[in-house]
Amino acid sequence: MQHPVRLAFLGAALSANKGAAAMVESVVQNTPRHVGDCEFALLTTYPREDAARAPAGAPMRVVALEPWRLALVEFPVALLSAILALVGIPRGWVRTGANRALLDADAALDVAGISFVDGRGVPITVYNALTTGLPLLLGVPTLKLAQATGPFATQPNRTLARLVLPRLAVVCARGSRTREHLDTLGLDNVVDVADLAFSLEEAAALPADVADSIRGVGEHLVVMPSAVVRRLLERRTRAGDPDYVGAMVHLVRELRSRTGLAVVIAPHSYRAGAPEGRMNDGPVCREIAAQLANDDGVVLIDADLTAGQLRRLVAGARLLVTSRFHAMISGLATCTPTVVVGWSHKYREVLGDFGLADLGCDAAQLTTPGAIADLVEATLARHGEVAGTIGAGLAAVRARSERNFEEIARVVGVRGGPR
């Protein structure tokens, strides 16, 4: 009797970065329609937190793959197994947790979201290469599902990308700029897709306390700040420029004054009890809300919501302002007009799919928050037009999102023998 299709996730977690969680949840929801029954292994940097967050009813096991474990245990073992395989020694001896989960899988799914990008620093680039290279060393078919990559102009990014990407079963390019970057490498394994999270189902309801707090303020905007953009902005700013928190406070006050709408501040990446970091917007959201505490029209959602619940939160807004990529995806997926304060080509290329690239601005504009408030005000003035434009483009984008699952089905359609 044939076993269910076994798929192993890399580059994702259910905790902290809810963009990664959205991609995992979307694969779990949609892949069985294409391949039948599935079993999943989530190789995660947050094994303790994720163990309690597996999607309800999904056959998923959580496997630890913290950065130290990847670099010091799993990758060296995988490299040794690849060397021994060259002289005919099978990999049955490999028993480390992540490697064994990969060897048991029909395919590995890299859902990192963004990888092999110039300017992100050597440690992150090396981490990208180790993560995606791990299943390749084990002989496991590996798909890099929808994500942004490139440019590849600097070292070591160009060399590592040329070493890893051609060996993948498929590289799913999320947007025209990413495709242009990949074309500079001369790859023949690239397909054009839209983000996995366009296929994510919205949660049926918000937690009762969250729903109650929003219900009390009536029609509102949702603002989703980013610890990543805070760090980038504060590196760039000159003496006299506002810091990130000050800029966001100014922006929220401008929005309240100009629109008369309430503002709901919510983190799209969240780790309860953890300090601020790339994967935790909770602290910066609390700082912003604390400076607005005397305004009853500003509400803070200080809660660890699922990706589907965050989508429902966004869907209830008149307009979304965000610096988080997958918050933007939720805005577009629910036809919610969305203004993006971003830091990479990945934002504008997706907005461009809807003819709305003008709704994306660089994080540097936070030094003049009034300019962003101008854009929000102008977008609200043509709310129906913008929502209609999103709706008109959504079917085609969702069809491209579906290609991710079609590629999974293609790759697992022919299964090899024991590894």
FIMAR-373013 format. One record per residue (C-alpha): residue number from 0; residue in three letters; x, z, y. Coordinates in steps of 0.001 Angstrom, whole numbers, always signed. Layout:
site n:NUM res:ALA xx:X zz:Z yy:Y
...
***
This chain:
site n:0 res:MET xx:+0 zz:+0 yy:+0
site n:1 res:GLN xx:+1435 zz:-1033 yy:+3374
site n:2 res:HIS xx:+2202 zz:+1835 yy:+5728
site n:3 res:PRO xx:+855 zz:+1899 yy:+9313
site n:4 res:VAL xx:+3015 zz:+187 yy:+11883
site n:5 res:ARG xx:+5619 zz:+2700 yy:+13017
site n:6 res:LEU xx:+6787 zz:+2514 yy:+16609
site n:7 res:ALA xx:+9387 zz:+4647 yy:+18372
site n:8 res:PHE xx:+9386 zz:+5149 yy:+22156
site n:9 res:LEU xx:+12603 zz:+5311 yy:+24168
site n:10 res:GLY xx:+13050 zz:+6026 yy:+27866
site n:11 res:ALA xx:+9792 zz:+7907 yy:+28283
site n:12 res:ALA xx:+8189 zz:+11327 yy:+28271
site n:13 res:LEU xx:+4693 zz:+12718 yy:+28622
site n:14 res:SER xx:+5857 zz:+15511 yy:+30921
site n:15 res:ALA xx:+7365 zz:+15182 yy:+34397
site n:16 res:ASN xx:+7261 zz:+11451 yy:+35229
site n:17 res:LYS xx:+3629 zz:+10448 yy:+34784
site n:18 res:GLY xx:+4552 zz:+6791 yy:+35227
site n:19 res:ALA xx:+6393 zz:+6952 yy:+31919
site n:20 res:ALA xx:+3462 zz:+8862 yy:+30457
site n:21 res:ALA xx:+1105 zz:+6108 yy:+31637
site n:22 res:MET xx:+3129 zz:+3513 yy:+29739
site n:23 res:VAL xx:+3200 zz:+5606 yy:+26570
site n:24 res:GLU xx:-522 zz:+6324 yy:+26760
site n:25 res:SER xx:-1268 zz:+2641 yy:+27341
site n:26 res:VAL xx:+726 zz:+1586 yy:+24271
site n:27 res:VAL xx:-983 zz:+4237 yy:+22147
site n:28 res:GLN xx:-4423 zz:+3127 yy:+23362
site n:29 res:ASN xx:-3936 zz:-633 yy:+23088
site n:30 res:THR xx:-1406 zz:-1545 yy:+20397
site n:31 res:PRO xx:-3694 zz:-760 yy:+17417
site n:32 res:ARG xx:-6000 zz:-3579 yy:+18587
site n:33 res:HIS xx:-3151 zz:-5992 yy:+17915
site n:34 res:VAL xx:-1398 zz:-4589 yy:+14845
site n:35 res:GLY xx:-3825 zz:-2191 yy:+13155
site n:36 res:ASP xx:-3131 zz:+1472 yy:+12431
site n:37 res:CYS xx:-34 zz:+2870 yy:+14112
site n:38 res:GLU xx:+2184 zz:+5915 yy:+13938
site n:39 res:PHE xx:+4358 zz:+6826 yy:+16903
site n:40 res:ALA xx:+7565 zz:+8756 yy:+17482
site n:41 res:LEU xx:+8305 zz:+9816 yy:+21060
site n:42 res:LEU xx:+12043 zz:+10261 yy:+21627
site n:43 res:THR xx:+11962 zz:+12412 yy:+24730
site n:44 res:THR xx:+14169 zz:+14341 yy:+27112
site n:45 res:TYR xx:+11478 zz:+17056 yy:+27295
site n:46 res:PRO xx:+10682 zz:+17865 yy:+23653
site n:47 res:ARG xx:+9268 zz:+21336 yy:+24270
site n:48 res:GLU xx:+6877 zz:+20287 yy:+27034
site n:49 res:ASP xx:+5868 zz:+17026 yy:+25352
site n:50 res:ALA xx:+5010 zz:+18672 yy:+22045
site n:51 res:ALA xx:+1890 zz:+20087 yy:+23690
site n:52 res:ARG xx:+932 zz:+16862 yy:+25476
site n:53 res:ALA xx:+578 zz:+14227 yy:+22751
site n:54 res:PRO xx:-2550 zz:+12108 yy:+23379
site n:55 res:ALA xx:-5587 zz:+13521 yy:+21600
site n:56 res:GLY xx:-6099 zz:+11976 yy:+18180
site n:57 res:ALA xx:-2885 zz:+9945 yy:+18292
site n:58 res:PRO xx:-573 zz:+10152 yy:+15257
site n:59 res:MET xx:+2514 zz:+11006 yy:+17287
site n:60 res:ARG xx:+5517 zz:+13171 yy:+16590
site n:61 res:VAL xx:+7885 zz:+14357 yy:+19269
site n:62 res:VAL xx:+11635 zz:+14017 yy:+18697
site n:63 res:ALA xx:+14315 zz:+15562 yy:+20915
site n:64 res:LEU xx:+16600 zz:+13114 yy:+22709
site n:65 res:GLU xx:+18020 zz:+14965 yy:+25691
site n:66 res:PRO xx:+20890 zz:+13174 yy:+27494
site n:67 res:TRP xx:+23514 zz:+15463 yy:+25956
site n:68 res:ARG xx:+22118 zz:+14877 yy:+22469
site n:69 res:LEU xx:+22063 zz:+11122 yy:+23021
site n:70 res:ALA xx:+25675 zz:+10982 yy:+24221
site n:71 res:LEU xx:+27286 zz:+13557 yy:+21920
site n:72 res:VAL xx:+25276 zz:+13323 yy:+18688
site n:73 res:GLU xx:+22937 zz:+10377 yy:+18236
site n:74 res:PHE xx:+24976 zz:+7560 yy:+19781
site n:75 res:PRO xx:+28245 zz:+8407 yy:+17986
site n:76 res:VAL xx:+26395 zz:+8638 yy:+14650
site n:77 res:ALA xx:+24642 zz:+5320 yy:+15309
site n:78 res:LEU xx:+27949 zz:+3688 yy:+16228
site n:79 res:LEU xx:+29557 zz:+4958 yy:+13024
site n:80 res:SER xx:+26595 zz:+3685 yy:+11002
site n:81 res:ALA xx:+26984 zz:+237 yy:+12568
site n:82 res:ILE xx:+30677 zz:+142 yy:+11675
site n:83 res:LEU xx:+30017 zz:+1241 yy:+8091
site n:84 res:ALA xx:+27207 zz:-1303 yy:+7756
site n:85 res:LEU xx:+29769 zz:-4040 yy:+8397
site n:86 res:VAL xx:+31474 zz:-3111 yy:+5114
site n:87 res:GLY xx:+28220 zz:-2832 yy:+3190
site n:88 res:ILE xx:+27464 zz:+896 yy:+3432
site n:89 res:PRO xx:+23703 zz:+1357 yy:+4069
site n:90 res:ARG xx:+22358 zz:+3770 yy:+6642
site n:91 res:GLY xx:+20575 zz:+6096 yy:+4238
site n:92 res:TRP xx:+23086 zz:+8842 yy:+5044
site n:93 res:VAL xx:+21955 zz:+9028 yy:+8689
site n:94 res:ARG xx:+19845 zz:+12157 yy:+9147
site n:95 res:THR xx:+20088 zz:+13115 yy:+12825
site n:96 res:GLY xx:+16595 zz:+13429 yy:+14288
site n:97 res:ALA xx:+16371 zz:+10553 yy:+16776
site n:98 res:ASN xx:+18348 zz:+8118 yy:+14644
site n:99 res:ARG xx:+16203 zz:+8872 yy:+11607
site n:100 res:ALA xx:+13026 zz:+8357 yy:+13642
site n:101 res:LEU xx:+14346 zz:+4977 yy:+14764
site n:102 res:LEU xx:+15371 zz:+3948 yy:+11252
site n:103 res:ASP xx:+11885 zz:+4812 yy:+10016
site n:104 res:ALA xx:+10311 zz:+2618 yy:+12724
site n:105 res:ASP xx:+9301 zz:-1027 yy:+12524
site n:106 res:ALA xx:+10353 zz:-1425 yy:+16142
site n:107 res:ALA xx:+11732 zz:+553 yy:+19064
site n:108 res:LEU xx:+9912 zz:+320 yy:+22398
site n:109 res:ASP xx:+11996 zz:+871 yy:+25534
site n:110 res:VAL xx:+9549 zz:+1842 yy:+28288
site n:111 res:ALA xx:+12065 zz:+3084 yy:+30860
site n:112 res:GLY xx:+10211 zz:+1384 yy:+33722
site n:113 res:ILE xx:+13398 zz:+501 yy:+35611
site n:114 res:SER xx:+16906 zz:+24 yy:+34235
site n:115 res:PHE xx:+20204 zz:-1799 yy:+34746
site n:116 res:VAL xx:+19786 zz:-1906 yy:+38527
site n:117 res:ASP xx:+22711 zz:-2101 yy:+40954
site n:118 res:GLY xx:+23144 zz:+910 yy:+43202
site n:119 res:ARG xx:+21598 zz:+3579 yy:+40977
site n:120 res:GLY xx:+24971 zz:+5088 yy:+40093
site n:121 res:VAL xx:+27275 zz:+4856 yy:+37089
site n:122 res:PRO xx:+25757 zz:+7810 yy:+35162
site n:123 res:ILE xx:+22245 zz:+6299 yy:+35190
site n:124 res:THR xx:+23546 zz:+2838 yy:+34266
site n:125 res:VAL xx:+25532 zz:+4240 yy:+31339
site n:126 res:TYR xx:+22488 zz:+6260 yy:+30277
site n:127 res:ASN xx:+20409 zz:+3057 yy:+30304
site n:128 res:ALA xx:+22973 zz:+1362 yy:+28066
site n:129 res:LEU xx:+23198 zz:+4262 yy:+25610
site n:130 res:THR xx:+19415 zz:+4594 yy:+25370
site n:131 res:THR xx:+18690 zz:+921 yy:+24752
site n:132 res:GLY xx:+21821 zz:+423 yy:+22670
site n:133 res:LEU xx:+20943 zz:+3209 yy:+20230
site n:134 res:PRO xx:+18351 zz:+1296 yy:+18150
site n:135 res:LEU xx:+20455 zz:-1866 yy:+18341
site n:136 res:LEU xx:+23336 zz:-88 yy:+16600
site n:137 res:LEU xx:+20878 zz:+951 yy:+13889
site n:138 res:GLY xx:+19608 zz:-2584 yy:+13338
site n:139 res:VAL xx:+16107 zz:-1771 yy:+14593
site n:140 res:PRO xx:+14203 zz:-4554 yy:+16440
site n:141 res:THR xx:+14024 zz:-3404 yy:+20055
site n:142 res:LEU xx:+11669 zz:-4486 yy:+22813
site n:143 res:LYS xx:+12262 zz:-3725 yy:+26462
site n:144 res:LEU xx:+8655 zz:-3591 yy:+27608
site n:145 res:ALA xx:+7505 zz:-4190 yy:+31182
site n:146 res:GLN xx:+10075 zz:-2957 yy:+33644
site n:147 res:ALA xx:+12196 zz:-3862 yy:+36633
site n:148 res:THR xx:+15820 zz:-4816 yy:+36087
site n:149 res:GLY xx:+18616 zz:-6175 yy:+38252
site n:150 res:PRO xx:+20255 zz:-7247 yy:+40376
site n:151 res:PHE xx:+23421 zz:-7406 yy:+38283
site n:152 res:ALA xx:+26065 zz:-8039 yy:+40929
site n:153 res:THR xx:+28170 zz:-4880 yy:+40524
site n:154 res:GLN xx:+30131 zz:-3198 yy:+37772
site n:155 res:PRO xx:+29622 zz:-1607 yy:+35327
site n:156 res:ASN xx:+25981 zz:-2671 yy:+35552
site n:157 res:ARG xx:+26604 zz:-6389 yy:+35033
site n:158 res:THR xx:+28860 zz:-5906 yy:+32009
site n:159 res:LEU xx:+26573 zz:-3374 yy:+30331
site n:160 res:ALA xx:+23482 zz:-5511 yy:+30971
site n:161 res:ARG xx:+25208 zz:-8570 yy:+29478
site n:162 res:LEU xx:+26243 zz:-6485 yy:+26489
site n:163 res:VAL xx:+22802 zz:-5002 yy:+25755
site n:164 res:LEU xx:+20018 zz:-7267 yy:+27015
site n:165 res:PRO xx:+20785 zz:-10449 yy:+25014
site n:166 res:ARG xx:+20569 zz:-8442 yy:+21770
site n:167 res:LEU xx:+16992 zz:-7293 yy:+22334
site n:168 res:ALA xx:+14052 zz:-8866 yy:+20525
site n:169 res:VAL xx:+12442 zz:-9413 yy:+23911
site n:170 res:VAL xx:+12909 zz:-8415 yy:+27541
site n:171 res:CYS xx:+9578 zz:-8196 yy:+29373
site n:172 res:ALA xx:+10131 zz:-9034 yy:+33045
site n:173 res:ARG xx:+7786 zz:-7171 yy:+35358
site n:174 res:GLY xx:+7569 zz:-9425 yy:+38385
site n:175 res:SER xx:+9162 zz:-12508 yy:+39912
site n:176 res:ARG xx:+12183 zz:-10769 yy:+41432
site n:177 res:THR xx:+13047 zz:-9169 yy:+38102
site n:178 res:ARG xx:+12753 zz:-12581 yy:+36436
site n:179 res:GLU xx:+15107 zz:-14072 yy:+39029
site n:180 res:HIS xx:+17637 zz:-11324 yy:+38358
site n:181 res:LEU xx:+17415 zz:-11799 yy:+34583
site n:182 res:ASP xx:+17834 zz:-15565 yy:+34948
site n:183 res:THR xx:+21296 zz:-14958 yy:+36436
site n:184 res:LEU xx:+22334 zz:-13643 yy:+33008
site n:185 res:GLY xx:+21191 zz:-16815 yy:+31219
site n:186 res:LEU xx:+18994 zz:-14936 yy:+28738
site n:187 res:ASP xx:+16670 zz:-16764 yy:+26332
site n:188 res:ASN xx:+14619 zz:-13717 yy:+25269
site n:189 res:VAL xx:+12659 zz:-13052 yy:+28481
site n:190 res:VAL xx:+8871 zz:-13197 yy:+28883
site n:191 res:ASP xx:+6858 zz:-12610 yy:+32042
site n:192 res:VAL xx:+4433 zz:-9687 yy:+31941
site n:193 res:ALA xx:+2635 zz:-7202 yy:+34141
site n:194 res:ASP xx:+3067 zz:-3459 yy:+33898
site n:195 res:LEU xx:+1821 zz:-1694 yy:+30781
site n:196 res:ALA xx:-116 zz:+789 yy:+32876
site n:197 res:PHE xx:-2537 zz:-1889 yy:+34086
site n:198 res:SER xx:-4059 zz:-1504 yy:+30609
site n:199 res:LEU xx:-4349 zz:+2299 yy:+30789
site n:200 res:GLU xx:-7836 zz:+3773 yy:+30500
site n:201 res:GLU xx:-8979 zz:+6133 yy:+33243
site n:202 res:ALA xx:-9738 zz:+9698 yy:+32114
site n:203 res:ALA xx:-13425 zz:+10543 yy:+31763
site n:204 res:ALA xx:-13148 zz:+13521 yy:+34129
site n:205 res:LEU xx:-10793 zz:+15643 yy:+36206
site n:206 res:PRO xx:-10214 zz:+19310 yy:+35370
site n:207 res:ALA xx:-13105 zz:+21324 yy:+36821
site n:208 res:ASP xx:-11009 zz:+23184 yy:+39411
site n:209 res:VAL xx:-9450 zz:+19956 yy:+40681
site n:210 res:ALA xx:-12812 zz:+18206 yy:+40863
site n:211 res:ASP xx:-14309 zz:+21150 yy:+42770
site n:212 res:SER xx:-11523 zz:+21250 yy:+45358
site n:213 res:ILE xx:-11910 zz:+17535 yy:+46084
site n:214 res:ARG xx:-15691 zz:+17586 yy:+46110
site n:215 res:GLY xx:-15572 zz:+20083 yy:+48947
site n:216 res:VAL xx:-13776 zz:+17758 yy:+51377
site n:217 res:GLY xx:-15895 zz:+14635 yy:+50963
site n:218 res:GLU xx:-14463 zz:+11159 yy:+51584
site n:219 res:HIS xx:-10681 zz:+11299 yy:+51558
site n:220 res:LEU xx:-7303 zz:+9630 yy:+51344
site n:221 res:VAL xx:-4835 zz:+10480 yy:+48574
site n:222 res:VAL xx:-1162 zz:+10886 yy:+49520
site n:223 res:MET xx:+1420 zz:+11060 yy:+46722
site n:224 res:PRO xx:+4913 zz:+11925 yy:+48011
site n:225 res:SER xx:+8137 zz:+11446 yy:+46058
site n:226 res:ALA xx:+11186 zz:+13636 yy:+45551
site n:227 res:VAL xx:+13181 zz:+10436 yy:+44906
site n:228 res:VAL xx:+12288 zz:+8979 yy:+48294
site n:229 res:ARG xx:+13024 zz:+12338 yy:+49917
site n:230 res:ARG xx:+16565 zz:+12222 yy:+48571
site n:231 res:LEU xx:+17062 zz:+8568 yy:+49555
site n:232 res:LEU xx:+15693 zz:+9054 yy:+53065
site n:233 res:GLU xx:+17743 zz:+12152 yy:+53773
site n:234 res:ARG xx:+20909 zz:+10292 yy:+52739
site n:235 res:ARG xx:+20132 zz:+7502 yy:+55191
site n:236 res:THR xx:+18911 zz:+9436 yy:+58200
site n:237 res:ARG xx:+20925 zz:+9968 yy:+61341
site n:238 res:ALA xx:+21112 zz:+13057 yy:+63516
site n:239 res:GLY xx:+17809 zz:+13547 yy:+65277
site n:240 res:ASP xx:+15731 zz:+11667 yy:+62698
site n:241 res:PRO xx:+12944 zz:+13676 yy:+61041
site n:242 res:ASP xx:+13585 zz:+14990 yy:+57570
site n:243 res:TYR xx:+11311 zz:+13796 yy:+54769
site n:244 res:VAL xx:+8984 zz:+16785 yy:+54800
site n:245 res:GLY xx:+8683 zz:+16629 yy:+58576
site n:246 res:ALA xx:+7985 zz:+12897 yy:+58428
site n:247 res:MET xx:+5274 zz:+13338 yy:+55799
site n:248 res:VAL xx:+3665 zz:+16192 yy:+57745
site n:249 res:HIS xx:+3642 zz:+13972 yy:+60837
site n:250 res:LEU xx:+2130 zz:+11118 yy:+58803
site n:251 res:VAL xx:-653 zz:+13285 yy:+57356
site n:252 res:ARG xx:-1518 zz:+14635 yy:+60815
site n:253 res:GLU xx:-1655 zz:+11081 yy:+62160
site n:254 res:LEU xx:-3922 zz:+10027 yy:+59298
site n:255 res:ARG xx:-6247 zz:+12965 yy:+59857
site n:256 res:SER xx:-6427 zz:+12309 yy:+63593
site n:257 res:ARG xx:-6934 zz:+8550 yy:+63394
site n:258 res:THR xx:-9262 zz:+8253 yy:+60392
site n:259 res:GLY xx:-11190 zz:+11522 yy:+60409
site n:260 res:LEU xx:-10866 zz:+11538 yy:+56615
site n:261 res:ALA xx:-9609 zz:+14449 yy:+54537
site n:262 res:VAL xx:-6206 zz:+14088 yy:+52869
site n:263 res:VAL xx:-5536 zz:+15109 yy:+49269
site n:264 res:ILE xx:-1825 zz:+15647 yy:+48537
site n:265 res:ALA xx:-913 zz:+15331 yy:+44859
site n:266 res:PRO xx:+2287 zz:+14973 yy:+42798
site n:267 res:HIS xx:+2579 zz:+12000 yy:+40435
site n:268 res:SER xx:+5571 zz:+13590 yy:+38682
site n:269 res:TYR xx:+5277 zz:+17260 yy:+37817
site n:270 res:ARG xx:+7091 zz:+19956 yy:+35855
site n:271 res:ALA xx:+5513 zz:+23386 yy:+36079
site n:272 res:GLY xx:+7989 zz:+26081 yy:+37077
site n:273 res:ALA xx:+10889 zz:+23644 yy:+37471
site n:274 res:PRO xx:+12887 zz:+22937 yy:+40645
site n:275 res:GLU xx:+12458 zz:+19728 yy:+42593
site n:276 res:GLY xx:+14130 zz:+16693 yy:+41051
site n:277 res:ARG xx:+13699 zz:+12999 yy:+40299
site n:278 res:MET xx:+10969 zz:+13894 yy:+37807
site n:279 res:ASN xx:+9233 zz:+16653 yy:+39777
site n:280 res:ASP xx:+7335 zz:+16097 yy:+43021
site n:281 res:GLY xx:+5524 zz:+19447 yy:+42850
site n:282 res:PRO xx:+7902 zz:+21373 yy:+45141
site n:283 res:VAL xx:+8005 zz:+18736 yy:+47895
site n:284 res:CYS xx:+4205 zz:+18452 yy:+47810
site n:285 res:ARG xx:+3957 zz:+22229 yy:+48227
site n:286 res:GLU xx:+6376 zz:+22146 yy:+51183
site n:287 res:ILE xx:+4344 zz:+19467 yy:+52928
site n:288 res:ALA xx:+1031 zz:+21225 yy:+52265
site n:289 res:ALA xx:+2416 zz:+24571 yy:+53479
site n:290 res:GLN xx:+3060 zz:+23101 yy:+56930
site n:291 res:LEU xx:-531 zz:+21825 yy:+57005
site n:292 res:ALA xx:-2136 zz:+25024 yy:+55735
site n:293 res:ASN xx:-4123 zz:+25557 yy:+58945
site n:294 res:ASP xx:-6034 zz:+22291 yy:+58387
site n:295 res:ASP xx:-9044 zz:+22688 yy:+56074
site n:296 res:GLY xx:-9147 zz:+18918 yy:+55687
site n:297 res:VAL xx:-5871 zz:+18882 yy:+53743
site n:298 res:VAL xx:-6047 zz:+19781 yy:+50053
site n:299 res:LEU xx:-3102 zz:+20257 yy:+47681
site n:300 res:ILE xx:-3532 zz:+19449 yy:+43994
site n:301 res:ASP xx:-853 zz:+21627 yy:+42397
site n:302 res:ALA xx:-1610 zz:+20767 yy:+38776
site n:303 res:ASP xx:-54 zz:+19016 yy:+35789
site n:304 res:LEU xx:-2515 zz:+16154 yy:+35327
site n:305 res:THR xx:-2282 zz:+13489 yy:+32643
site n:306 res:ALA xx:-1679 zz:+9854 yy:+33568
site n:307 res:GLY xx:-5346 zz:+9084 yy:+32945
site n:308 res:GLN xx:-6470 zz:+11990 yy:+35131
site n:309 res:LEU xx:-4161 zz:+10889 yy:+37930
site n:310 res:ARG xx:-5760 zz:+7455 yy:+37725
site n:311 res:ARG xx:-9191 zz:+9018 yy:+38096
site n:312 res:LEU xx:-7944 zz:+11008 yy:+41097
site n:313 res:VAL xx:-6692 zz:+7811 yy:+42744
site n:314 res:ALA xx:-9911 zz:+5946 yy:+41938
site n:315 res:GLY xx:-11907 zz:+8477 yy:+43950
site n:316 res:ALA xx:-9926 zz:+7896 yy:+47149
site n:317 res:ARG xx:-10834 zz:+5671 yy:+50063
site n:318 res:LEU xx:-7165 zz:+4648 yy:+50222
site n:319 res:LEU xx:-3902 zz:+5673 yy:+48553
site n:320 res:VAL xx:-544 zz:+6199 yy:+50251
site n:321 res:THR xx:+2283 zz:+6608 yy:+47763
site n:322 res:SER xx:+5966 zz:+6249 yy:+47020
site n:323 res:ARG xx:+5517 zz:+6451 yy:+43241
site n:324 res:PHE xx:+5381 zz:+3117 yy:+41426
site n:325 res:HIS xx:+2798 zz:+4019 yy:+38813
site n:326 res:ALA xx:+601 zz:+5698 yy:+41384
site n:327 res:MET xx:+573 zz:+2276 yy:+43061
site n:328 res:ILE xx:-394 zz:+714 yy:+39709
site n:329 res:SER xx:-3324 zz:+3135 yy:+39460
site n:330 res:GLY xx:-4417 zz:+2165 yy:+42953
site n:331 res:LEU xx:-4369 zz:-1524 yy:+42095
site n:332 res:ALA xx:-5937 zz:-1019 yy:+38667
site n:333 res:THR xx:-8907 zz:+770 yy:+40268
site n:334 res:CYS xx:-9232 zz:-1617 yy:+43261
site n:335 res:THR xx:-8243 zz:+1205 yy:+45614
site n:336 res:PRO xx:-6502 zz:-137 yy:+48758
site n:337 res:THR xx:-2918 zz:+1095 yy:+48487
site n:338 res:VAL xx:-134 zz:+1439 yy:+51045
site n:339 res:VAL xx:+3305 zz:+1837 yy:+49488
site n:340 res:VAL xx:+6370 zz:+3479 yy:+51010
site n:341 res:GLY xx:+8978 zz:+2287 yy:+48519
site n:342 res:TRP xx:+12689 zz:+1898 yy:+47924
site n:343 res:SER xx:+13106 zz:-1065 yy:+45538
site n:344 res:HIS xx:+11988 zz:-4653 yy:+44957
site n:345 res:LYS xx:+9782 zz:-3357 yy:+42148
site n:346 res:TYR xx:+6989 zz:-2331 yy:+44555
site n:347 res:ARG xx:+6628 zz:-5471 yy:+46615
site n:348 res:GLU xx:+6859 zz:-7827 yy:+43644
site n:349 res:VAL xx:+3787 zz:-6185 yy:+42089
site n:350 res:LEU xx:+1896 zz:-6067 yy:+45383
site n:351 res:GLY xx:+2816 zz:-9740 yy:+45709
site n:352 res:ASP xx:+898 zz:-10509 yy:+42513
site n:353 res:PHE xx:-2223 zz:-9610 yy:+44498
site n:354 res:GLY xx:-1158 zz:-11302 yy:+47722
site n:355 res:LEU xx:-687 zz:-7877 yy:+49308
site n:356 res:ALA xx:+3071 zz:-7625 yy:+49785
site n:357 res:ASP xx:+2383 zz:-6734 yy:+53426
site n:358 res:LEU xx:+1051 zz:-3349 yy:+52240
site n:359 res:GLY xx:+4536 zz:-2371 yy:+51067
site n:360 res:CYS xx:+7081 zz:-913 yy:+53466
site n:361 res:ASP xx:+10557 zz:+502 yy:+53060
site n:362 res:ALA xx:+11103 zz:+4253 yy:+52962
site n:363 res:ALA xx:+13250 zz:+3911 yy:+56086
site n:364 res:GLN xx:+10011 zz:+3480 yy:+58062
site n:365 res:LEU xx:+9321 zz:+7172 yy:+57510
site n:366 res:THR xx:+11630 zz:+7748 yy:+60472
site n:367 res:THR xx:+8692 zz:+6403 yy:+62518
site n:368 res:PRO xx:+5624 zz:+7754 yy:+60666
site n:369 res:GLY xx:+3302 zz:+6308 yy:+63282
site n:370 res:ALA xx:+4106 zz:+2793 yy:+62057
site n:371 res:ILE xx:+2922 zz:+3705 yy:+58562
site n:372 res:ALA xx:-211 zz:+5279 yy:+60035
site n:373 res:ASP xx:-797 zz:+1977 yy:+61872
site n:374 res:LEU xx:-664 zz:+132 yy:+58531
site n:375 res:VAL xx:-3057 zz:+2604 yy:+56910
site n:376 res:GLU xx:-5477 zz:+2334 yy:+59824
site n:377 res:ALA xx:-5385 zz:-1473 yy:+59704
site n:378 res:THR xx:-5917 zz:-1473 yy:+55939
site n:379 res:LEU xx:-8907 zz:+847 yy:+56205
site n:380 res:ALA xx:-10393 zz:-1463 yy:+58829
site n:381 res:ARG xx:-10469 zz:-4244 yy:+56230
site n:382 res:HIS xx:-11169 zz:-1998 yy:+53259
site n:383 res:GLY xx:-13730 zz:-4275 yy:+51637
site n:384 res:GLU xx:-11520 zz:-7333 yy:+52004
site n:385 res:VAL xx:-8488 zz:-5593 yy:+50482
site n:386 res:ALA xx:-10492 zz:-4117 yy:+47600
site n:387 res:GLY xx:-11963 zz:-7563 yy:+46950
site n:388 res:THR xx:-8524 zz:-9185 yy:+46981
site n:389 res:ILE xx:-7289 zz:-6670 yy:+44415
site n:390 res:GLY xx:-10359 zz:-7246 yy:+42267
site n:391 res:ALA xx:-9914 zz:-11020 yy:+42396
site n:392 res:GLY xx:-6361 zz:-10787 yy:+41077
site n:393 res:LEU xx:-6858 zz:-8000 yy:+38571
site n:394 res:ALA xx:-8061 zz:-10029 yy:+35563
site n:395 res:ALA xx:-4969 zz:-12253 yy:+35603
site n:396 res:VAL xx:-2657 zz:-9264 yy:+35990
site n:397 res:ARG xx:-4333 zz:-7420 yy:+33121
site n:398 res:ALA xx:-3948 zz:-10523 yy:+30953
site n:399 res:ARG xx:-209 zz:-10457 yy:+31676
site n:400 res:SER xx:-142 zz:-6741 yy:+30882
site n:401 res:GLU xx:-1670 zz:-7599 yy:+27518
site n:402 res:ARG xx:+1379 zz:-9752 yy:+26723
site n:403 res:ASN xx:+3372 zz:-6576 yy:+26140
site n:404 res:PHE xx:+1159 zz:-5744 yy:+23164
site n:405 res:GLU xx:+1236 zz:-9336 yy:+21949
site n:406 res:GLU xx:+5039 zz:-9162 yy:+21899
site n:407 res:ILE xx:+4920 zz:-5932 yy:+19895
site n:408 res:ALA xx:+2639 zz:-7657 yy:+17377
site n:409 res:ARG xx:+4972 zz:-10658 yy:+17184
site n:410 res:VAL xx:+8064 zz:-8556 yy:+16569
site n:411 res:VAL xx:+6542 zz:-6263 yy:+13933
site n:412 res:GLY xx:+4778 zz:-9160 yy:+12219
site n:413 res:VAL xx:+7796 zz:-9734 yy:+9979
site n:414 res:ARG xx:+9209 zz:-6531 yy:+8562
site n:415 res:GLY xx:+12561 zz:-6282 yy:+6918
site n:416 res:GLY xx:+13610 zz:-4203 yy:+3942
site n:417 res:PRO xx:+15109 zz:-690 yy:+4000
site n:418 res:ARG xx:+17830 zz:-103 yy:+6564
***
